[in-house]
């Protein structure tokens, strides 16, 4: 706070690579609840935990903070502290290998999984090869300044 602005700044999510402990805990709990029978995905998802944003078409330019859980070239699993509208067209704003991407998607699922936490899935409008398992698991060179 300063003298000109007596209000404390609004807390924004940390955009560093590390995620808050409560986010990591929620993701671990959800991972422990998955059984082979409950996983109906045609393509395996690679663990991919990071801060991202989703912008619903009807709410543009407002963006909601989410944390990704996993991804493949067709979709991204996420958790959020805000529910999102199912079957809503949206844009997923995500960083992959140091590159900011804005990916058209449809939010296919959103369900409450714990108090104050929702789990969802974004199905991408077109396959994104940078989210493929082989791309996300190979070492990437750091960009030089």
GIRAFEN-V86560 format. One line per field, one symbol per residue. phi: phi as a letter, one per 30 degrees, with the letter a starting at -180 (. if undefined). A space follows every 50 residues. Layout:
phi->???
//
This chain:
phi->.bddbddddddcedcdddcedddeddddddddcdceddccddcdcceaca dbbbcdedcecdccdbcdcaabdcabdabacbdbddiddabccbcbhicd cbcdabddaabdcbeibbcbbccddbecddcdedddcddcddddd
//
